């Protein structure tokens, strides 16, 4: 009887371990998917910021030249 209880506990622990492993793998895949989806957005933001900086720099030069 005690051997059966130990076996049942061991089996349950193994199933819990397997479930946690699957959960961790799924969580990792979801996180990677989210990162992959965010990359183009971040790239676009970087480009947009670069354009805005260029325009601001150009306007600052024009304003400086107009004041001179």
SULSUL-V46452 format. One record per pair of residues at least 12 apart in sequence whose ideal C-beta (glycine too) atoms are under 10 Angstrom apart, sorted by sequence separation. I is the first residue (numbers start at 0). J is the second residue. If there is no record, write none. Layout:
BEGIN
i->I j->J
i->I j->J
END
This chain:
BEGIN
none
END
